[in-house]
Amino acid sequence: MSAHSDLTDAEFAELDELLAATPEPLQPVDAVMLDGFLCGVLVQPLLLEPAAWLPHVFDFDATPLPDEVDPAWRERTTALILRRHAALNRAMAEDGWFNPLILEFDEEHPLQPPADGGPDPMAGLSEISQALMPWVAGFQHATLCFPDLAEMTDDAVMAALARLYRHLPAETDEEREVVATVEREHPLKDLEEAIEDLVVTVADLYDLTGEQRYKVDTVRRDAIGK
């Protein structure tokens, strides 16, 4: 299997377990959030190197992994993360499409409220948004760590972000208003349609920021050629 091939279902499950084994007190993302996070990294107007974004996978605050961490664990986990990153990038660049890692909830695995009795992050979300929320939360994690995308003044970028963030709990009246507008303009009838809308929206963002993302490389090549 080449270093560029996408992960199998078994490898996604393995990656989820490996991430969960991140030493405490670090707080890692899980495999679904990671998938959204990687897409949030890939659609940035800046080309981000793994060294910049990997620490945010193993810990929300990007606290570095301890020196004494198991090198075999670190190597395997990082290799799987980088393979998924490369596969997503290639799928978006070549096909304008990718298959997101979305866990579909069913009767046997109903969503559980937080065990600690804290606020339920799913409260007020439709069933469709409940299924997509962890993925979109991962995507938002990337846009908070790297604010360049969210700071773009492009209306198309803002509209695309609103279409993704409709699946997150609205915390202010303004956010509720935005969600209501998106629901009106882009209603979703089922989870399948919602996943398709999510993929199309992320692929649109990838295209919208592509010119800026690769601009620096072009300048560098021109300079070398002179």
C-alpha atoms as an extended CHARMM CRD file, in Angstrom:
* protein
*
       226  EXT
         1         1  MET       CA              0.0000000000        0.0000000000        0.0000000000  PROA      1               0.0000000000
         2         2  SER       CA              1.4840000000        3.3350000000       -1.0520000000  PROA      2               0.0000000000
         3         3  ALA       CA              1.9990000000        6.2080000000        1.3320000000  PROA      3               0.0000000000
         4         4  HSD       CA             -0.5660000000        8.1600000000       -0.6990000000  PROA      4               0.0000000000
         5         5  SER       CA             -3.4720000000        5.7120000000       -0.5610000000  PROA      5               0.0000000000
         6         6  ASP       CA             -6.4850000000        6.5910000000        1.5540000000  PROA      6               0.0000000000
         7         7  LEU       CA             -7.2080000000        4.8560000000        4.8550000000  PROA      7               0.0000000000
         8         8  THR       CA             -9.2670000000        1.6810000000        5.0040000000  PROA      8               0.0000000000
         9         9  ASP       CA            -12.1800000000        1.3520000000        7.4490000000  PROA      9               0.0000000000
        10        10  ALA       CA             -9.9210000000       -0.7160000000        9.7140000000  PROA      10              0.0000000000
        11        11  GLU       CA             -7.2620000000        2.0100000000        9.6430000000  PROA      11              0.0000000000
        12        12  PHE       CA             -9.8260000000        4.7060000000       10.4980000000  PROA      12              0.0000000000
        13        13  ALA       CA            -10.8340000000        2.5990000000       13.5250000000  PROA      13              0.0000000000
        14        14  GLU       CA             -7.1640000000        2.0940000000       14.4270000000  PROA      14              0.0000000000
        15        15  LEU       CA             -6.4920000000        5.8300000000       14.1090000000  PROA      15              0.0000000000
        16        16  ASP       CA             -9.4210000000        6.6230000000       16.4010000000  PROA      16              0.0000000000
        17        17  GLU       CA             -7.9580000000        4.2770000000       19.0490000000  PROA      17              0.0000000000
        18        18  LEU       CA             -4.4460000000        5.6620000000       18.5940000000  PROA      18              0.0000000000
        19        19  LEU       CA             -5.6830000000        9.2440000000       19.0380000000  PROA      19              0.0000000000
        20        20  ALA       CA             -7.6090000000        8.1990000000       22.1670000000  PROA      20              0.0000000000
        21        21  ALA       CA             -4.3040000000        6.8510000000       23.5470000000  PROA      21              0.0000000000
        22        22  THR       CA             -2.7360000000       10.3400000000       23.4630000000  PROA      22              0.0000000000
        23        23  PRO       CA             -1.1680000000       10.8020000000       26.9310000000  PROA      23              0.0000000000
        24        24  GLU       CA             -3.0930000000       12.9050000000       29.4420000000  PROA      24              0.0000000000
        25        25  PRO       CA             -3.5510000000       15.7720000000       30.1680000000  PROA      25              0.0000000000
        26        26  LEU       CA             -3.4580000000       16.4260000000       26.3890000000  PROA      26              0.0000000000
        27        27  GLN       CA             -6.8810000000       16.4890000000       24.7520000000  PROA      27              0.0000000000
        28        28  PRO       CA             -6.7800000000       15.0620000000       21.2060000000  PROA      28              0.0000000000
        29        29  VAL       CA             -9.4290000000       15.1680000000       18.5180000000  PROA      29              0.0000000000
        30        30  ASP       CA            -11.0720000000       11.8660000000       17.5350000000  PROA      30              0.0000000000
        31        31  ALA       CA            -11.0400000000       10.4020000000       14.0080000000  PROA      31              0.0000000000
        32        32  VAL       CA            -14.2580000000       12.1570000000       12.9050000000  PROA      32              0.0000000000
        33        33  MET       CA            -13.1830000000       15.5680000000       14.2190000000  PROA      33              0.0000000000
        34        34  LEU       CA             -9.7530000000       14.9790000000       12.6790000000  PROA      34              0.0000000000
        35        35  ASP       CA            -11.3890000000       14.5150000000        9.2850000000  PROA      35              0.0000000000
        36        36  GLY       CA            -13.1480000000       17.8640000000        9.5550000000  PROA      36              0.0000000000
        37        37  PHE       CA             -9.9930000000       19.4760000000       10.9420000000  PROA      37              0.0000000000
        38        38  LEU       CA             -7.8790000000       18.2650000000        7.9990000000  PROA      38              0.0000000000
        39        39  CYS       CA            -10.4030000000       19.7160000000        5.5450000000  PROA      39              0.0000000000
        40        40  GLY       CA            -10.3370000000       22.9910000000        7.4930000000  PROA      40              0.0000000000
        41        41  VAL       CA             -6.5390000000       22.9960000000        7.1150000000  PROA      41              0.0000000000
        42        42  LEU       CA             -6.6660000000       22.1780000000        3.3930000000  PROA      42              0.0000000000
        43        43  VAL       CA             -9.0650000000       24.9990000000        2.4570000000  PROA      43              0.0000000000
        44        44  GLN       CA             -6.9760000000       27.7130000000        4.1380000000  PROA      44              0.0000000000
        45        45  PRO       CA             -5.7060000000       30.5360000000        1.8980000000  PROA      45              0.0000000000
        46        46  LEU       CA             -2.2220000000       29.6370000000        3.1930000000  PROA      46              0.0000000000
        47        47  LEU       CA             -0.4250000000       26.3760000000        2.4740000000  PROA      47              0.0000000000
        48        48  LEU       CA              0.1070000000       24.9540000000        5.9680000000  PROA      48              0.0000000000
        49        49  GLU       CA              2.9280000000       22.5300000000        6.7410000000  PROA      49              0.0000000000
        50        50  PRO       CA              2.1800000000       19.5300000000        9.0000000000  PROA      50              0.0000000000
        51        51  ALA       CA              4.5140000000       20.9560000000       11.6690000000  PROA      51              0.0000000000
        52        52  ALA       CA              2.0820000000       23.8940000000       12.0130000000  PROA      52              0.0000000000
        53        53  TRP       CA             -1.1340000000       21.9110000000       12.3550000000  PROA      53              0.0000000000
        54        54  LEU       CA             -0.2030000000       18.4990000000       13.8260000000  PROA      54              0.0000000000
        55        55  PRO       CA              0.1260000000       19.7870000000       17.4420000000  PROA      55              0.0000000000
        56        56  HSD       CA             -3.5540000000       20.8960000000       17.2500000000  PROA      56              0.0000000000
        57        57  VAL       CA             -4.5660000000       17.2850000000       16.4930000000  PROA      57              0.0000000000
        58        58  PHE       CA             -2.9600000000       15.8440000000       19.6220000000  PROA      58              0.0000000000
        59        59  ASP       CA             -4.1630000000       18.6930000000       21.8450000000  PROA      59              0.0000000000
        60        60  PHE       CA             -6.7740000000       21.4220000000       21.4020000000  PROA      60              0.0000000000
        61        61  ASP       CA             -4.3440000000       23.9770000000       22.8320000000  PROA      61              0.0000000000
        62        62  ALA       CA             -1.4360000000       22.5440000000       20.7780000000  PROA      62              0.0000000000
        63        63  THR       CA              0.5210000000       21.5410000000       23.8880000000  PROA      63              0.0000000000
        64        64  PRO       CA              3.5010000000       19.5450000000       22.5320000000  PROA      64              0.0000000000
        65        65  LEU       CA              3.6070000000       15.7900000000       23.0530000000  PROA      65              0.0000000000
        66        66  PRO       CA              5.9200000000       14.8630000000       25.9490000000  PROA      66              0.0000000000
        67        67  ASP       CA              9.4600000000       13.8110000000       24.9610000000  PROA      67              0.0000000000
        68        68  GLU       CA              9.0580000000       10.3890000000       26.5430000000  PROA      68              0.0000000000
        69        69  VAL       CA              5.9920000000        9.5070000000       24.4220000000  PROA      69              0.0000000000
        70        70  ASP       CA              6.1490000000        6.0570000000       22.7560000000  PROA      70              0.0000000000
        71        71  PRO       CA              7.9690000000        6.6620000000       19.4330000000  PROA      71              0.0000000000
        72        72  ALA       CA              6.2040000000        3.7440000000       17.6880000000  PROA      72              0.0000000000
        73        73  TRP       CA              2.7870000000        5.1710000000       18.6910000000  PROA      73              0.0000000000
        74        74  ARG       CA              3.7440000000        8.6680000000       17.5260000000  PROA      74              0.0000000000
        75        75  GLU       CA              5.1180000000        7.3840000000       14.2180000000  PROA      75              0.0000000000
        76        76  ARG       CA              2.1060000000        5.1970000000       13.3750000000  PROA      76              0.0000000000
        77        77  THR       CA             -0.4580000000        7.8330000000       14.4020000000  PROA      77              0.0000000000
        78        78  THR       CA              1.3160000000       10.5810000000       12.4550000000  PROA      78              0.0000000000
        79        79  ALA       CA              1.6880000000        8.3510000000        9.3780000000  PROA      79              0.0000000000
        80        80  LEU       CA             -2.0610000000        7.6130000000        9.3000000000  PROA      80              0.0000000000
        81        81  ILE       CA             -2.9520000000       11.2940000000        9.8120000000  PROA      81              0.0000000000
        82        82  LEU       CA             -0.6270000000       12.4080000000        6.9930000000  PROA      82              0.0000000000
        83        83  ARG       CA             -1.9990000000        9.7330000000        4.6490000000  PROA      83              0.0000000000
        84        84  ARG       CA             -5.5660000000       10.9130000000        5.2140000000  PROA      84              0.0000000000
        85        85  HSD       CA             -4.4420000000       14.5390000000        4.7410000000  PROA      85              0.0000000000
        86        86  ALA       CA             -2.7550000000       13.6640000000        1.4160000000  PROA      86              0.0000000000
        87        87  ALA       CA             -5.7520000000       11.6040000000        0.2390000000  PROA      87              0.0000000000
        88        88  LEU       CA             -8.2220000000       14.4150000000        1.0230000000  PROA      88              0.0000000000
        89        89  ASN       CA             -6.0040000000       16.9640000000       -0.7190000000  PROA      89              0.0000000000
        90        90  ARG       CA             -5.7010000000       14.7810000000       -3.8120000000  PROA      90              0.0000000000
        91        91  ALA       CA             -9.4400000000       14.0290000000       -3.9120000000  PROA      91              0.0000000000
        92        92  MET       CA            -10.3350000000       17.7220000000       -3.7240000000  PROA      92              0.0000000000
        93        93  ALA       CA             -7.6990000000       18.7720000000       -6.2680000000  PROA      93              0.0000000000
        94        94  GLU       CA             -8.4370000000       16.0050000000       -8.7970000000  PROA      94              0.0000000000
        95        95  ASP       CA            -12.1230000000       15.2060000000       -8.2990000000  PROA      95              0.0000000000
        96        96  GLY       CA            -13.5490000000       18.2600000000       -6.5190000000  PROA      96              0.0000000000
        97        97  TRP       CA            -15.0690000000       15.6550000000       -4.1970000000  PROA      97              0.0000000000
        98        98  PHE       CA            -14.1670000000       13.5290000000       -1.1640000000  PROA      98              0.0000000000
        99        99  ASN       CA            -15.8580000000       11.1190000000        1.2040000000  PROA      99              0.0000000000
       100       100  PRO       CA            -16.0370000000       12.6030000000        4.7090000000  PROA      100             0.0000000000
       101       101  LEU       CA            -15.8550000000       10.3520000000        7.7550000000  PROA      101             0.0000000000
       102       102  ILE       CA            -19.3600000000       10.8050000000        9.1810000000  PROA      102             0.0000000000
       103       103  LEU       CA            -20.7130000000        8.4250000000       11.8020000000  PROA      103             0.0000000000
       104       104  GLU       CA            -24.3270000000        7.6780000000       11.0720000000  PROA      104             0.0000000000
       105       105  PHE       CA            -26.2650000000        7.1820000000       14.2680000000  PROA      105             0.0000000000
       106       106  ASP       CA            -28.7990000000        4.4000000000       14.3740000000  PROA      106             0.0000000000
       107       107  GLU       CA            -31.2800000000        2.8620000000       16.7960000000  PROA      107             0.0000000000
       108       108  GLU       CA            -28.5760000000        0.7350000000       18.4380000000  PROA      108             0.0000000000
       109       109  HSD       CA            -26.2770000000        3.7000000000       19.0760000000  PROA      109             0.0000000000
       110       110  PRO       CA            -28.5050000000        6.6110000000       20.0810000000  PROA      110             0.0000000000
       111       111  LEU       CA            -26.7750000000        9.8570000000       20.9710000000  PROA      111             0.0000000000
       112       112  GLN       CA            -26.0430000000       10.0450000000       24.6650000000  PROA      112             0.0000000000
       113       113  PRO       CA            -26.1800000000       13.2660000000       26.6700000000  PROA      113             0.0000000000
       114       114  PRO       CA            -22.9520000000       14.0930000000       28.5500000000  PROA      114             0.0000000000
       115       115  ALA       CA            -22.3780000000       11.6790000000       31.4460000000  PROA      115             0.0000000000
       116       116  ASP       CA            -21.1790000000       14.4770000000       33.7220000000  PROA      116             0.0000000000
       117       117  GLY       CA            -24.5550000000       16.1810000000       33.5890000000  PROA      117             0.0000000000
       118       118  GLY       CA            -23.0410000000       19.1820000000       31.7750000000  PROA      118             0.0000000000
       119       119  PRO       CA            -24.8130000000       21.0770000000       29.0010000000  PROA      119             0.0000000000
       120       120  ASP       CA            -25.6920000000       18.8780000000       26.0230000000  PROA      120             0.0000000000
       121       121  PRO       CA            -23.8190000000       20.2600000000       22.9920000000  PROA      121             0.0000000000
       122       122  MET       CA            -26.4180000000       18.6460000000       20.7220000000  PROA      122             0.0000000000
       123       123  ALA       CA            -29.3610000000       20.4600000000       22.3230000000  PROA      123             0.0000000000
       124       124  GLY       CA            -31.4540000000       22.3050000000       19.7580000000  PROA      124             0.0000000000
       125       125  LEU       CA            -29.7970000000       20.6110000000       16.7660000000  PROA      125             0.0000000000
       126       126  SER       CA            -31.7670000000       18.6360000000       14.2080000000  PROA      126             0.0000000000
       127       127  GLU       CA            -30.9670000000       14.9310000000       13.8250000000  PROA      127             0.0000000000
       128       128  ILE       CA            -29.1070000000       15.7330000000       10.5980000000  PROA      128             0.0000000000
       129       129  SER       CA            -26.9490000000       18.3540000000       12.3250000000  PROA      129             0.0000000000
       130       130  GLN       CA            -26.3460000000       16.0400000000       15.2780000000  PROA      130             0.0000000000
       131       131  ALA       CA            -24.7570000000       13.5340000000       12.9000000000  PROA      131             0.0000000000
       132       132  LEU       CA            -22.6040000000       16.1920000000       11.1880000000  PROA      132             0.0000000000
       133       133  MET       CA            -21.7440000000       18.2860000000       14.2650000000  PROA      133             0.0000000000
       134       134  PRO       CA            -18.5410000000       16.3980000000       15.3230000000  PROA      134             0.0000000000
       135       135  TRP       CA            -17.1000000000       16.6660000000       11.7920000000  PROA      135             0.0000000000
       136       136  VAL       CA            -17.9930000000       20.3530000000       11.4740000000  PROA      136             0.0000000000
       137       137  ALA       CA            -16.6220000000       21.0160000000       14.9870000000  PROA      137             0.0000000000
       138       138  GLY       CA            -13.3040000000       19.6090000000       13.7650000000  PROA      138             0.0000000000
       139       139  PHE       CA            -13.4290000000       21.8790000000       10.7220000000  PROA      139             0.0000000000
       140       140  GLN       CA            -14.1690000000       24.8790000000       12.9760000000  PROA      140             0.0000000000
       141       141  HSD       CA            -11.2400000000       23.8800000000       15.2250000000  PROA      141             0.0000000000
       142       142  ALA       CA             -8.9520000000       24.3890000000       12.2000000000  PROA      142             0.0000000000
       143       143  THR       CA            -10.4690000000       27.7810000000       11.3650000000  PROA      143             0.0000000000
       144       144  LEU       CA            -10.0080000000       28.9380000000       14.9670000000  PROA      144             0.0000000000
       145       145  CYS       CA             -6.3790000000       27.7360000000       15.0370000000  PROA      145             0.0000000000
       146       146  PHE       CA             -5.7050000000       29.3400000000       11.6380000000  PROA      146             0.0000000000
       147       147  PRO       CA             -7.9820000000       32.3750000000       11.3110000000  PROA      147             0.0000000000
       148       148  ASP       CA             -6.9230000000       33.4250000000        7.7850000000  PROA      148             0.0000000000
       149       149  LEU       CA             -9.9110000000       31.7150000000        6.1480000000  PROA      149             0.0000000000
       150       150  ALA       CA            -12.5230000000       33.2280000000        8.4610000000  PROA      150             0.0000000000
       151       151  GLU       CA            -10.9130000000       36.6660000000        8.0760000000  PROA      151             0.0000000000
       152       152  MET       CA            -11.3080000000       36.6710000000        4.2800000000  PROA      152             0.0000000000
       153       153  THR       CA            -13.7270000000       39.3620000000        3.1100000000  PROA      153             0.0000000000
       154       154  ASP       CA            -15.0110000000       37.2280000000        0.2350000000  PROA      154             0.0000000000
       155       155  ASP       CA            -18.8280000000       36.9030000000        0.4310000000  PROA      155             0.0000000000
       156       156  ALA       CA            -18.6760000000       33.4420000000       -1.1550000000  PROA      156             0.0000000000
       157       157  VAL       CA            -16.3120000000       32.2640000000        1.6130000000  PROA      157             0.0000000000
       158       158  MET       CA            -18.6090000000       33.7000000000        4.3000000000  PROA      158             0.0000000000
       159       159  ALA       CA            -21.6580000000       32.0250000000        2.7440000000  PROA      159             0.0000000000
       160       160  ALA       CA            -19.8470000000       28.6720000000        2.5470000000  PROA      160             0.0000000000
       161       161  LEU       CA            -18.7830000000       28.8490000000        6.2010000000  PROA      161             0.0000000000
       162       162  ALA       CA            -22.3740000000       29.6430000000        7.1960000000  PROA      162             0.0000000000
       163       163  ARG       CA            -23.5550000000       26.5350000000        5.3150000000  PROA      163             0.0000000000
       164       164  LEU       CA            -21.1340000000       24.4050000000        7.3500000000  PROA      164             0.0000000000
       165       165  TYR       CA            -21.6490000000       26.1040000000       10.7140000000  PROA      165             0.0000000000
       166       166  ARG       CA            -25.4420000000       25.6380000000       10.5400000000  PROA      166             0.0000000000
       167       167  HSD       CA            -24.6450000000       22.1940000000       12.0130000000  PROA      167             0.0000000000
       168       168  LEU       CA            -23.1190000000       23.6990000000       15.1790000000  PROA      168             0.0000000000
       169       169  PRO       CA            -25.1790000000       24.9070000000       18.1540000000  PROA      169             0.0000000000
       170       170  ALA       CA            -26.0810000000       28.5900000000       17.6630000000  PROA      170             0.0000000000
       171       171  GLU       CA            -25.0430000000       30.5450000000       20.7490000000  PROA      171             0.0000000000
       172       172  THR       CA            -26.1480000000       34.0960000000       19.9120000000  PROA      172             0.0000000000
       173       173  ASP       CA            -29.1850000000       35.6990000000       18.2810000000  PROA      173             0.0000000000
       174       174  GLU       CA            -26.9900000000       36.6640000000       15.3500000000  PROA      174             0.0000000000
       175       175  GLU       CA            -25.8680000000       33.0450000000       14.8630000000  PROA      175             0.0000000000
       176       176  ARG       CA            -29.4760000000       31.8460000000       15.1310000000  PROA      176             0.0000000000
       177       177  GLU       CA            -30.4530000000       34.3670000000       12.4500000000  PROA      177             0.0000000000
       178       178  VAL       CA            -27.6770000000       33.1620000000       10.1210000000  PROA      178             0.0000000000
       179       179  VAL       CA            -28.7190000000       29.5340000000       10.6370000000  PROA      179             0.0000000000
       180       180  ALA       CA            -32.3640000000       30.3920000000        9.9150000000  PROA      180             0.0000000000
       181       181  THR       CA            -31.3530000000       32.1490000000        6.6730000000  PROA      181             0.0000000000
       182       182  VAL       CA            -29.2070000000       29.1950000000        5.5570000000  PROA      182             0.0000000000
       183       183  GLU       CA            -31.9980000000       26.7250000000        6.4030000000  PROA      183             0.0000000000
       184       184  ARG       CA            -34.3760000000       28.8090000000        4.2780000000  PROA      184             0.0000000000
       185       185  GLU       CA            -31.9980000000       29.1360000000        1.3010000000  PROA      185             0.0000000000
       186       186  HSD       CA            -30.4860000000       25.6240000000        1.4420000000  PROA      186             0.0000000000
       187       187  PRO       CA            -33.0020000000       23.2820000000        3.0730000000  PROA      187             0.0000000000
       188       188  LEU       CA            -31.7960000000       19.7130000000        3.6360000000  PROA      188             0.0000000000
       189       189  LYS       CA            -34.2700000000       16.8470000000        3.4440000000  PROA      189             0.0000000000
       190       190  ASP       CA            -32.1020000000       14.0310000000        4.8300000000  PROA      190             0.0000000000
       191       191  LEU       CA            -28.6130000000       13.0860000000        6.0120000000  PROA      191             0.0000000000
       192       192  GLU       CA            -27.4960000000       11.9560000000        2.5470000000  PROA      192             0.0000000000
       193       193  GLU       CA            -28.3440000000       15.3480000000        1.0640000000  PROA      193             0.0000000000
       194       194  ALA       CA            -26.6940000000       17.0840000000        4.0390000000  PROA      194             0.0000000000
       195       195  ILE       CA            -23.4270000000       15.1520000000        3.5490000000  PROA      195             0.0000000000
       196       196  GLU       CA            -23.4840000000       16.0270000000       -0.1660000000  PROA      196             0.0000000000
       197       197  ASP       CA            -24.0440000000       19.6990000000        0.6940000000  PROA      197             0.0000000000
       198       198  LEU       CA            -21.1350000000       19.5790000000        3.1740000000  PROA      198             0.0000000000
       199       199  VAL       CA            -18.7850000000       18.0570000000        0.5720000000  PROA      199             0.0000000000
       200       200  VAL       CA            -19.7970000000       20.5330000000       -2.1420000000  PROA      200             0.0000000000
       201       201  THR       CA            -19.3470000000       23.4390000000        0.2840000000  PROA      201             0.0000000000
       202       202  VAL       CA            -15.8500000000       22.3310000000        1.3700000000  PROA      202             0.0000000000
       203       203  ALA       CA            -14.8590000000       21.6930000000       -2.2730000000  PROA      203             0.0000000000
       204       204  ASP       CA            -16.1000000000       25.2270000000       -3.1180000000  PROA      204             0.0000000000
       205       205  LEU       CA            -13.9230000000       26.6590000000       -0.3370000000  PROA      205             0.0000000000
       206       206  TYR       CA            -10.9310000000       24.6810000000       -1.6410000000  PROA      206             0.0000000000
       207       207  ASP       CA            -11.4440000000       26.3000000000       -5.0700000000  PROA      207             0.0000000000
       208       208  LEU       CA            -12.1380000000       29.7850000000       -3.6680000000  PROA      208             0.0000000000
       209       209  THR       CA             -8.8380000000       29.8510000000       -1.7410000000  PROA      209             0.0000000000
       210       210  GLY       CA             -6.7030000000       27.8950000000       -4.2180000000  PROA      210             0.0000000000
       211       211  GLU       CA             -5.2560000000       30.8860000000       -6.0190000000  PROA      211             0.0000000000
       212       212  GLN       CA             -4.0210000000       32.4600000000       -2.7790000000  PROA      212             0.0000000000
       213       213  ARG       CA             -2.7890000000       29.1520000000       -1.3880000000  PROA      213             0.0000000000
       214       214  TYR       CA             -0.4260000000       28.5370000000       -4.3000000000  PROA      214             0.0000000000
       215       215  LYS       CA              0.4770000000       32.1440000000       -5.1050000000  PROA      215             0.0000000000
       216       216  VAL       CA              3.5990000000       32.1230000000       -2.8990000000  PROA      216             0.0000000000
       217       217  ASP       CA              4.9780000000       29.0160000000       -4.6100000000  PROA      217             0.0000000000
       218       218  THR       CA              4.6310000000       30.6560000000       -8.0320000000  PROA      218             0.0000000000
       219       219  VAL       CA              6.5150000000       33.7370000000       -6.8920000000  PROA      219             0.0000000000
       220       220  ARG       CA              9.2600000000       31.5550000000       -5.4360000000  PROA      220             0.0000000000
       221       221  ARG       CA              9.6270000000       29.5580000000       -8.6580000000  PROA      221             0.0000000000
       222       222  ASP       CA              9.7760000000       32.7600000000      -10.7680000000  PROA      222             0.0000000000
       223       223  ALA       CA             12.4970000000       34.1410000000       -8.5120000000  PROA      223             0.0000000000
       224       224  ILE       CA             14.5450000000       30.9740000000       -8.8910000000  PROA      224             0.0000000000
       225       225  GLY       CA             14.1680000000       31.0420000000      -12.6750000000  PROA      225             0.0000000000
       226       226  LYS       CA             15.6820000000       34.5170000000      -13.0080000000  PROA      226             0.0000000000
